[in-house]
Amino acid sequence: MEIQMLDLKGQYQNIKDEIDTAIKGVIDSCHFINGHDVDEFSKELGKYISSENVVPCANGTDALQIALMSLDLKPGDEVILPAFTYAATAEVVALLGLVPVLADVDPGTYNILPADIEASVSGKTKAVMPVHLFGHSADMEPIMDIAKRNNLYVIEDNAQALGARYSFSNGAGKYCGTIGHIGCTSFFPSKNLGCYGDGGAIFTQNESLSQKLKMIANHGQRIKYQHDLVGCNSRLDTIQAAVLRVKLKYLNQYTRSRQDAASRYMGLLRNVDEIVLPKEELYSTHVYHQFTIQVKKRDLLKDYLESKGIPSMIYYPYPIEKHAAFRTRVVKRVETPNALRLANEVLSLPMHTELKVEEQIYISETIKEFMVKNRR
């Protein structure tokens, strides 16, 4: 059987008429930049995640950069972030002359450890950037408490967990991306809510900060040709917004499909001793951007799956400190053994809205087959 790591074509076929109509509407209008769909999508997404303000932008990396720019940080200021994440999180920090300070991650959820954040705070620390990796929230309540005590900004990197909800100890709940001072997300095609190109958005509950974010994303201008801030050019184009408006209507359905697929994987692989399955904490729902296991013989298993026609991916083979771009730029005040180990053991299995039960059975049986052969 032909198994896809991500089946965007299958997903498109199920909503083809709506997508085609939406794209044609934009082409007919010829309002390709800042068209009607951009504003409407911002409102609809804000309503979905209960965010007072949504600022669309060109991509998720821009969202992080614009968020940092809005806080008036100075070169040399420190930003604490997880040692195990995609490079973009550290990249935007370094790009602005700020210092990435690395904290270790929970080996079960892959998310930054609050205790390590606290241990990493210095007189130069100005912000924390928790990443809700693979679809599961970081533990935001203690993170927000640490930030409040130390007068720090919190910028959530929510590129992989749109739709996940965090539950506080008092019973209140909020969507990931709406808890910190600023939340950022990506609409890269592979994301749970993905467009057909690049796209991103920034969330904040602070109206004045929202206006500043909008200005920075638009060359620093509130009124055309009046540039009050140094900004950048970062726009979500209208065609992508039109696609996202259609797909947002299906996001809950897509989330349930991913959760159902994850539940099947859990059942099929539960008794395989050599594998560590994803962990779900009570404080967070999991939207399974990825279904990521841990296995000692990761590279051998990946090769074996490939020989059987099963794709898999390694997110991420190097912790931040091992990249040449960051070796001399990062600071560590705590050891990061979990991040170092995970980089050698994580493997993401096929996970998408069109994944079939028989495909998951085949994948799981192939993994078990590999384990039996390699126990000798």
PyMOL commands that set and color helices and strands:
alter all, ss='L'
color gray80, all
select helices_A, chain A and resi 8-14+16-29+36-49+60-69+87-95+114-120+133-135+140-150+207-217+238-248+251-269+298-307+320-322+337-345+357-373
alter helices_A, ss='H'
color red, helices_A
select strands_A, chain A and resi 53-57+78-82+99-103+125-128+153-157+165-167+173-175+182-186+200-204+221-223+226-227+275-276+291-295+331-332+346-349
alter strands_A, ss='S'
color yellow, strands_A
deselect
rebuild
show_as cartoon
